[in-house]
Amino acid sequence: ENMVEGDPTTRCFPLTVLEYLPGRVMEEVDPPPYLLFEAGQVIGSIARNLQSFINGEPDVEVLTAPAAAWNIKNVSLLKQYLHAVEDPKRKDITNNVISAFERNVVPKLSSGLLRCGLVHGDGNGMNLLVQSVDGILKFSGIIDFGHIRKTFYVFEVAVYIAYMMILKYKHNSIQDPLELAQLLFPAVSGFL
């Protein structure tokens, strides 16, 4: 159909075209170490492959998300929500973590020591797909690229690790954060 500019009978609609990816969300399974490694590999390769998009491209600045609370570099924004934490002990712990981040991490962000680039930004169990191949779970895809942004690579690893710690806790009821962290070594090595 021909569309004539300025024609009031012409209607435009946004369209998103999606491709079906087989599998189910990783959130539904207790991912074994090799699966954490495979997912980490893909998340890391996305970050490496997106590097070519930042070289001198002015449009990339749109992806910096200046004041998004879910961007780790903006952790200080969470202070405005501390009133929602009812338990005084948890509120104090949360405030201490935010303060420690401001004191120990924020000054290093402008030092040039940490590499920056475009990242997927949301490596959680609802965005990572797995499928069974000959009875073995395999990583099959990643969805939801709505959080792609330019940020520090270490934050991409941190987001993925935090979500996988929650997932492993959910499936294993492991209380000890250090034990959970040990389970996630394959996730970090996959990313690298």
C-alpha positions as CSV (number, residue, x, y, z in Angstrom):
1,E,0.0,0.0,0.0
2,N,1.3,3.4,-0.9
3,M,1.4,5.9,1.9
4,V,1.2,9.6,1.1
5,E,3.0,11.9,3.5
6,G,0.5,14.2,5.2
7,D,-2.5,12.0,4.2
8,P,-4.8,11.9,7.2
9,T,-6.1,8.5,6.2
10,T,-2.7,7.0,6.5
11,R,-2.1,5.2,9.8
12,C,1.3,4.0,11.1
13,F,1.7,1.3,13.7
14,P,4.9,0.2,15.4
15,L,5.8,-3.4,14.7
16,T,8.2,-5.7,16.5
17,V,9.3,-8.8,14.7
18,L,10.4,-11.6,16.9
19,E,12.0,-14.9,16.1
20,Y,10.9,-17.9,18.2
21,L,13.7,-19.4,20.2
22,P,13.2,-23.0,21.4
23,G,13.6,-23.9,25.1
24,R,12.3,-22.8,28.4
25,V,13.6,-20.2,30.8
26,M,16.5,-21.2,33.0
27,E,14.5,-19.9,36.0
28,E,12.6,-23.2,35.9
29,V,15.6,-25.5,36.3
30,D,18.5,-25.9,38.7
31,P,21.3,-25.1,36.3
32,P,24.4,-27.4,36.6
33,P,27.8,-25.8,36.4
34,Y,28.3,-26.5,32.7
35,L,25.1,-24.6,32.0
36,L,26.2,-21.6,34.1
37,F,29.4,-21.7,32.1
38,E,27.6,-21.8,28.7
39,A,25.3,-18.9,29.7
40,G,28.3,-16.9,30.9
41,Q,30.1,-17.5,27.6
42,V,27.2,-16.2,25.7
43,I,26.7,-13.1,27.9
44,G,30.5,-12.4,27.6
45,S,30.5,-12.9,23.8
46,I,27.6,-10.5,23.4
47,A,29.6,-7.8,25.3
48,R,32.7,-8.6,23.2
49,N,30.7,-8.5,19.9
50,L,29.0,-5.2,20.8
51,Q,32.4,-3.5,21.2
52,S,32.5,-2.7,17.5
53,F,29.4,-0.6,17.9
54,I,31.0,1.9,20.2
55,N,33.9,3.0,18.2
56,G,33.0,6.6,17.2
57,E,29.3,6.0,17.0
58,P,27.5,9.1,18.5
59,D,24.1,7.2,18.7
60,V,25.5,4.9,21.3
61,E,25.3,7.6,23.9
62,V,21.5,7.0,23.9
63,L,22.3,3.7,25.6
64,T,24.0,5.2,28.6
65,A,20.8,5.4,30.7
66,P,21.9,8.3,32.8
67,A,19.7,7.8,35.8
68,A,18.3,4.3,35.8
69,A,18.2,2.8,39.3
70,W,18.9,-0.7,37.9
71,N,22.2,0.4,36.5
72,I,24.7,-0.6,39.2
73,K,26.7,2.6,38.8
74,N,23.6,4.5,40.0
75,V,23.3,2.5,43.3
76,S,23.0,5.7,45.2
77,L,19.5,6.3,43.7
78,L,18.3,3.4,45.8
79,K,18.6,5.5,49.0
80,Q,15.3,7.2,48.0
81,Y,13.5,3.8,48.4
82,L,15.0,2.9,51.9
83,H,11.7,3.9,53.5
84,A,10.1,0.8,51.9
85,V,12.4,-1.5,53.9
86,E,10.4,-2.0,57.1
87,D,12.9,-4.2,59.0
88,P,15.3,-1.8,60.7
89,K,18.2,-4.4,60.6
90,R,17.7,-4.9,56.8
91,K,17.4,-1.2,56.3
92,D,20.7,-0.6,58.1
93,I,22.4,-3.4,56.1
94,T,21.1,-1.9,52.8
95,N,22.2,1.5,53.8
96,N,25.7,0.2,54.8
97,V,26.1,-1.6,51.4
98,I,25.1,1.6,49.5
99,S,27.5,3.7,51.6
100,A,30.3,1.2,51.1
101,F,29.7,1.2,47.3
102,E,29.8,5.0,47.3
103,R,33.0,5.1,49.3
104,N,34.9,2.2,47.7
105,V,33.6,1.8,44.1
106,V,32.3,5.1,42.9
107,P,35.7,6.9,43.1
108,K,37.2,4.1,40.9
109,L,34.6,4.5,38.2
110,S,36.3,7.6,36.8
111,S,39.8,6.3,37.3
112,G,40.0,4.6,33.8
113,L,40.9,1.3,35.4
114,L,37.6,-0.4,34.6
115,R,36.7,-1.1,31.0
116,C,33.4,0.0,29.6
117,G,31.2,-1.2,26.7
118,L,27.8,-2.2,25.6
119,V,26.3,-5.1,27.5
120,H,23.1,-7.1,27.5
121,G,22.4,-5.8,31.0
122,D,19.8,-8.4,32.2
123,G,21.2,-11.8,32.4
124,N,18.6,-13.3,34.7
125,G,16.9,-16.7,34.7
126,M,13.8,-15.4,32.9
127,N,16.0,-14.2,30.0
128,L,18.2,-17.2,29.6
129,L,16.8,-20.2,27.7
130,V,17.7,-23.8,28.0
131,Q,16.5,-26.9,26.2
132,S,17.0,-30.7,26.5
133,V,19.1,-32.2,23.8
134,D,19.3,-36.0,24.0
135,G,18.4,-35.7,27.7
136,I,21.1,-33.1,28.5
137,L,20.2,-29.5,29.3
138,K,21.9,-27.1,26.9
139,F,21.9,-23.3,26.8
140,S,19.7,-22.4,23.8
141,G,19.4,-18.6,23.8
142,I,19.0,-15.2,25.4
143,I,16.1,-12.9,25.1
144,D,15.1,-9.3,26.2
145,F,17.7,-6.9,24.8
146,G,15.7,-4.0,26.2
147,H,18.4,-3.3,28.8
148,I,21.4,-3.0,26.5
149,R,23.5,-0.1,27.7
150,K,27.0,1.2,27.9
151,T,28.4,0.5,31.3
152,F,31.3,-1.2,33.0
153,Y,31.9,-4.9,32.1
154,V,32.4,-5.8,35.7
155,F,28.8,-4.7,36.3
156,E,27.5,-7.2,33.6
157,V,29.3,-10.0,35.5
158,A,27.9,-8.8,38.8
159,V,24.3,-8.7,37.5
160,Y,24.6,-12.2,36.0
161,I,26.2,-13.6,39.2
162,A,23.6,-12.0,41.5
163,Y,20.8,-13.5,39.5
164,M,22.4,-16.9,39.4
165,M,23.0,-16.8,43.2
166,I,19.3,-16.2,43.6
167,L,18.4,-19.0,41.2
168,K,20.8,-21.5,42.9
169,Y,19.4,-20.4,46.3
170,K,15.8,-21.0,45.1
171,H,16.6,-24.5,43.8
172,N,19.0,-25.6,46.5
173,S,18.0,-23.6,49.6
174,I,21.7,-22.9,50.3
175,Q,21.9,-20.2,53.0
176,D,25.6,-19.5,53.0
177,P,26.5,-16.8,50.5
178,L,30.1,-18.1,50.2
179,E,28.9,-21.6,49.3
180,L,26.6,-20.0,46.7
181,A,29.4,-18.0,45.3
182,Q,31.6,-21.2,45.0
183,L,28.8,-22.7,42.9
184,L,29.0,-19.8,40.5
185,F,32.7,-20.0,39.6
186,P,31.8,-21.6,36.3
187,A,29.5,-18.6,35.5
188,V,32.4,-16.2,35.9
189,S,34.9,-18.3,34.0
190,G,32.4,-18.6,31.1
191,F,32.1,-14.9,30.9
192,L,35.8,-14.4,30.7
